[in-house]
Every structure is written in C-alpha cells, then in structure tokens.
Amino acid sequence: MPFRSFRFTPVLAGALALAPALTAQNRDSTRLKEIVVTATRTPAPIGSVGSSADVLGAEELARRQVASLRQALQLLTGGTVLVSGAPGGV
C-alpha cells in the first residue's frame, strides 16, 4: 500500500503547482480608454491651478543628471513614456 500512495504524490504535487497558473488566466481585466491631457495656454500661478502639477527645475534636473525629455518625464509621478523607433528618429 505505501507504494501506491507514493505513486500518486508526484501527480498531486503537479496538480497543485499548476492550480495558480490556471486561475490567473481566468481573471477578468478592464481596459480603460486612453486619456489625453493638454494644457491651456493661459499663464496662471501654480497655486491657483485647480489640479496638481509637478515642477522640475534646472537644479533638480542637473542633480539627477537628466539628459533627455524622456528621462525628465519619467521622474514625474505616474509618468509613462512609450518609445517607438530609434532615439532621434521620426
């Protein structure tokens, strides 16, 4: 009898190992529509703007050794930069 229980142990271990992968595939995902944010061209003091704004000054950029606009945008909270093509390409 011990031989029979030993024979099913690898099968049970394999089934338990695959269970999380199978359940992960069944989760529903929600895809949100793209949101484009643009600025108004009306100058306003940062304290009077109704939403949050991040400011990166020259000292901050120099301290972090930022060499491109892409690197600067990645420093912002929630900043995401998608690159397609080679650097400098159109």
Secondary structure, DSSP 8 states (H G I E B T S, - for coil): -HHHHHHHHHHHHHHHHHHHHHHHHT--------------SS---GGG-SS------HHHHHHTT--SHHHHHHTSTT------SSTT--
